[in-house]
Amino acid sequence: MSQSELVIRGRRVVLAEHVAPASIHIRNERIVRVADYDDIDSDCELEEAPPDSVIMSGLVDTHVHINDPGRTEWEGFETATQAAAAGGVTTLIDMPLNSIPPTTTVAGFNAKLAAARDNCYVDVGFWGGVVPGNKGELAALKNAGVVGFKCFLVPSGVEEFPHVTEADLREAMPELARLNSLLIVHAELPGPIQEKLPSNSSSSEYAVFLSSRPKQAENDAIDLMIRLSEEFGTRVHIVHLSSADAIPAIRDAQRRGVKITAETCPHYLHFEAETVPSGATEFKCCPPIREHENRERLWDGLKTGTISFVVSDHSPCPAAMKLPDRGDFLGAWGGIASLQLRLSIIWSESIKRGFTLVEVSKWLCSEPGKQVGLQNRKGSIAEGFDADLVIWNPDQRFEVTATGLLHRHKISPYRGELLRGVVQKTFLRGRKLYDGRELKGPPSGKLVVGSQISNFRSQISE
């Protein structure tokens, strides 16, 4: 009997250090070997990638707001994971806020699990939350299976997930260090923002909104987190880095051995403040999209490795919350939906700057997997890894349209953008999940628990 049930092969397979012709042998949902292109078993199923296409590991997105339960009308597990599959994403980690209840207690985590069960097309894990007064829940949440913990240093926008102060962090961070848990941080401080708030309560001008979220708010928050990480030995990760001014401080801290890392997002690497139209509130996010020069320095941060990877920060909402009739940047909900487009956006920008497929795979697959302890399971094409794969054409261009987006609400600043890189097929643990036209079969996503992949039902009391 053949060792392989399925072989997927192509002329351009993205491996850890190079791109080469290869055959990927799959059995029992795992990659059992990676061999030469012509080394295939005669009695197994064979999937051939087109000659001009690329085979890459399925993407890992560790920053996704699904908002389910409680605000399922904003998104939901079914629509979010469909969009993920269409974008080549095979593993995502859901944020602990914008759902009701938030994932700040074990009861809240169980509500998430119940909402996700039988509704996920890709594998899904969960962040827990750090809020004032929940230190006593952290160990239980970790034991229940969250991959780490998130906090806000500035009001989050939803009252059920309040932000923390330095005093709150001094209570929680020693416990997180004891648990060897990662703390991911929305790094903006309220003080500099309060100082810059305009006297008028609304504005259709992007420059007014941008000035209300100054770089200093990020820079000061990151300085605080470097100091506290160094003091307590807690692992800290800065989410959605927008201010390139903070890169030198992060780099210097990393060189000193401080346990701090950072990510950024497609919207900070693709758009620039100078070209955001008046009233175009679909561009609003926090921290904000900044200027051209800042964008290019973020790319430099990726190039040097100070910024470890790129995640979507998919943060959807109903179109009415963007106040399109008023075009009010100060009043509109802040968040950009891009879960399905991350590969195409980053490839479109990377090719302009001479970056390689290997670097893009690192930023979108292996490094996010490593962040949540899946470095031996997700994000690479190698023996023993889950057979999560995406076949895509890096040369084909497409225009982003509402009808092509699978997340619940189609409002997006990317509509009308011409991007490069079309996802053709997505495989989750060896099963074809998406074929470029439609999703295949019922939802079969599993639960990410620590470094393991589990069935949702095994985590939930019936």
Stockholm file with secondary structure:
# STOCKHOLM 1.0

chainA/1-462         MSQSELVIRGRRVVLAEHVAPASIHIRNERIVRVADYDDIDSDCELEEAPPDSVIMSGLVDTHVHINDPGRTEWEGFETATQAAAAGGVTTLIDMPLNSIPPTTTVAGFNAKLAAARDNCYVDVGFWGGVVPGNKGELAALKNAGVVGFKCFLVPSGVEEFPHVTEADLREAMPELARLNSLLIVHAELPGPIQEKLPSNSSSSEYAVFLSSRPKQAENDAIDLMIRLSEEFGTRVHIVHLSSADAIPAIRDAQRRGVKITAETCPHYLHFEAETVPSGATEFKCCPPIREHENRERLWDGLKTGTISFVVSDHSPCPAAMKLPDRGDFLGAWGGIASLQLRLSIIWSESIKRGFTLVEVSKWLCSEPGKQVGLQNRKGSIAEGFDADLVIWNPDQRFEVTATGLLHRHKISPYRGELLRGVVQKTFLRGRKLYDGRELKGPPSGKLVVGSQISNFRSQISE
#=GR chainA/1-462 SS CCSCSEEEEEEEEECSSCEEEEEEEEETTEEEEEECTTCCCTTSEEEECCTTCEEEECEEEEEECCCTTTCTTTCCHHHHHHHHHHTTEEEEEECSSSSSSCTTSHHHHHHHHHHHTTCCSSEEEECEECCTTCHHHHHHHHHHTCCCEEEESSCCSSTTSCCCCHHHHHHHHHHHHHHTCEEEEECCCHHHHHHHCCSSSCCSCHHHHHHHSCHHHHHHHHHHHHHHHHHHCCEEEECSCCCGGGHHHHHHHHHTTCCEEEEECHHHHHCCGGGCCTTCGGGCCSSCCCCHHHHHHHHHHHHHTSSCEECCCBCCCCGGGGCTTTTCTTTSCCCBCCTTTHHHHHHHHHHHTTCCHHHHHIIIIIHHHHHTTCTTTSSSCSTTSBCCEEEEEEEEEEECCGGGCCSSCCCCTTTTCEEEEEEEEEEETTEEEECSSSBCSSCCCCEEETTEEECHHHHSCC
#=GC SS_cons         CCSCSEEEEEEEEECSSCEEEEEEEEETTEEEEEECTTCCCTTSEEEECCTTCEEEECEEEEEECCCTTTCTTTCCHHHHHHHHHHTTEEEEEECSSSSSSCTTSHHHHHHHHHHHTTCCSSEEEECEECCTTCHHHHHHHHHHTCCCEEEESSCCSSTTSCCCCHHHHHHHHHHHHHHTCEEEEECCCHHHHHHHCCSSSCCSCHHHHHHHSCHHHHHHHHHHHHHHHHHHCCEEEECSCCCGGGHHHHHHHHHTTCCEEEEECHHHHHCCGGGCCTTCGGGCCSSCCCCHHHHHHHHHHHHHTSSCEECCCBCCCCGGGGCTTTTCTTTSCCCBCCTTTHHHHHHHHHHHTTCCHHHHHIIIIIHHHHHTTCTTTSSSCSTTSBCCEEEEEEEEEEECCGGGCCSSCCCCTTTTCEEEEEEEEEEETTEEEECSSSBCSSCCCCEEETTEEECHHHHSCC
//
